[in-house]
């Protein structure tokens, strides 16, 4: 069993999954969470209803007391963000991948955090731009969060990517990256902006 780098917190519960795992809402508009643990013999699933305090699914997920808020937060040892609708929360499948979690959505969308990293490493405005990418827009929010949107082609398809540099202390930042097929960029951008807007440190 690999080390778990993220958990769900909300509705008075903390859900600590067993790696490798996936969280998804049981259905649209539901606060119930379907947890999947991927095993060598196939997926094992359990549905967690936060209105029921008794949880007996320790082979898939462990439950403990959590924050009394009416929504789910994805929480790491350093920060937490809101779980956007329409996206699953997935662990890295590679035990050596240090990314805390991946949000997966329509249009092959993925949203994920990186860092913290030193501000100086990304001081150049082109630090997050690959040679084959075109800059679509660059912004700095009132809260000092710099973002850049990019387009590129991969395997004959048009893709969209964006990065948000979220301040993390005086000298560091966390990068929130989002990408998807260009046709799904509006929904992906909206979800990523919700993640960025709800970002808060846990340390």
Secondary structure, 3 states (H helix, E strand, C coil): CCCCCCEEEECCEEEEECCCEEEEECCCCCCCEEEEEEECCEEEEEEECCCCCCCCCCCCEEEEECCCCCCCEEECCCEEEECCCCCEEECCCCCCCCCCCEEEECCCEEEEEEEEEEHHHHCCCCCCCCCCCEEEEEEECCCCCEEEEEEEEECCEEEEEEEEEEEECCCEEEEEEEEEEHHHHHHHHHHHHHHHHCCEECC
